[in-house]
Amino acid sequence: MLRSDATGPRPRFARRATLRRSLRLLGSFRFEQTDPARFYGGIAADTADLIADFYRDLTGRDLSGTVIVDVGGGPGYFADEFAAAGARYLPIEPDPTEMHAAGLTVAGAVRGSGMALPIRDDAVDICLSSNVAEHVPQPWVMADEMLRITKPGGLMVLSYTVWLGPFGGHETGPWHYLGGEFAARRYTRRTGKQPKNRFGRSLFAVTAADGLRWARETGGRARILATFPRYHPRWAWWVTRIPGVRELLVSNLVVVAAKPLG
Ligand SMILES: C[S@@+](CC[C@H](N)C(=O)[O-])C[C@H]1O[C@@H](n2cnc3c(N)ncnc32)[C@H](O)[C@@H]1O
């Protein structure tokens, strides 16, 4: 059984989680607004590696021929990477503006919400959601939905930005440490416009403890393969285990689950 802590057998992905990778990803974050192709290109390749590694750990197979649903996939920045790996990639996105944001055309893109996925039970090999749960009023309903549509024997990966981490406030940070509403109002005062990620409407205070609790409480519905901080080097994954500290330092929590067979 795979474990996220420092004592258990290592997930294959741990080998990639080097300091060099962390610095590369963190360096690309500043291009999110000014050069989205650069930012999303890097994160897409890294996400495809993460999914491929955990899928191989789970099944012994690569991604070719798999069906992957990406919940909150935006315009489909990850499409090319998963297509290159031979997967059928289907983004599900509720916001038509986001869907068309980058001029991408992803065949099979579906408009819908993560909280009520328009997909039947047990349908897909892999269900992924990256940086979406903090934008959803009921993130754990979304997580349950992701598990519902995943085939028995399939993989589910949920990754989200932790509220009290350095990026929790998005463009309103670091003022979110004084409260989300305060940070939103301050942003509007300073810039004359509402933040895109508006606290209480499109940005919510989701904690690391919330995700770990969901993982613990999935019971027989899922086998948790790993929980770890997405952008940290392997030697810093321990931060996930320390209450309080994890809220400040995890920044982005990944929960990797397998749906049991039968
Ligand atoms: C920060 S973007 C993340 C895009 C992409 N997944 C990534 O990792 O770069 C958040 C996305 O979540 C979408 N979103 C918001 N509410 C959602 C919901 N209820 N269900 C699914 N996606 C949602 C937004 O429209 C937006 O495209």
The ligand as a MOL file (V3000), in Angstrom:
LIG
                    3D

  0  0  0     0  0            999 V3000
M  V30 BEGIN CTAB
M  V30 COUNTS 27 29 0 0 0
M  V30 BEGIN ATOM
M  V30 1 C -8.1150 28.2920 -11.0120 0
M  V30 2 S -9.0730 27.5600 -12.2570 0 CHG=1
M  V30 3 C -8.2710 25.9910 -12.4280 0
M  V30 4 C -8.1540 25.5560 -13.8620 0
M  V30 5 C -7.3660 24.2590 -14.0690 0
M  V30 6 N -8.0670 23.1420 -13.4810 0
M  V30 7 C -5.9650 24.3560 -13.5270 0
M  V30 8 O -5.5510 23.5740 -12.6870 0
M  V30 9 O -5.2340 25.2380 -13.9620 0 CHG=-1
M  V30 10 C -10.5640 27.1520 -11.4010 0
M  V30 11 C -11.6330 26.6140 -12.3280 0
M  V30 12 O -12.6960 26.0500 -11.5450 0
M  V30 13 C -13.8860 26.3170 -12.2320 0
M  V30 14 N -15.0490 26.1320 -11.3500 0
M  V30 15 C -15.6630 27.0280 -10.5560 0
M  V30 16 N -16.7460 26.4800 -9.9720 0
M  V30 17 C -16.8190 25.1970 -10.3950 0
M  V30 18 C -17.7230 24.1210 -10.1700 0
M  V30 19 N -18.7970 24.2500 -9.3800 0
M  V30 20 N -17.4930 22.9590 -10.8030 0
M  V30 21 C -16.4170 22.8020 -11.6020 0
M  V30 22 N -15.5390 23.7890 -11.8600 0
M  V30 23 C -15.7310 24.9700 -11.2700 0
M  V30 24 C -13.6920 27.7470 -12.6820 0
M  V30 25 O -14.6340 28.1550 -13.6490 0
M  V30 26 C -12.2570 27.6960 -13.1960 0
M  V30 27 O -12.1900 27.3060 -14.5420 0
M  V30 END ATOM
M  V30 BEGIN BOND
M  V30 1 1 1 2
M  V30 2 1 2 3
M  V30 3 1 2 10
M  V30 4 1 3 4
M  V30 5 1 4 5
M  V30 6 1 5 6
M  V30 7 1 5 7
M  V30 8 2 7 8
M  V30 9 1 7 9
M  V30 10 1 10 11
M  V30 11 1 11 12
M  V30 12 1 11 26
M  V30 13 1 12 13
M  V30 14 1 13 14
M  V30 15 1 13 24
M  V30 16 1 14 15
M  V30 17 1 14 23
M  V30 18 2 15 16
M  V30 19 1 16 17
M  V30 20 1 17 18
M  V30 21 2 17 23
M  V30 22 1 18 19
M  V30 23 2 18 20
M  V30 24 1 20 21
M  V30 25 2 21 22
M  V30 26 1 22 23
M  V30 27 1 24 25
M  V30 28 1 24 26
M  V30 29 1 26 27
M  V30 END BOND
M  V30 END CTAB
M  END
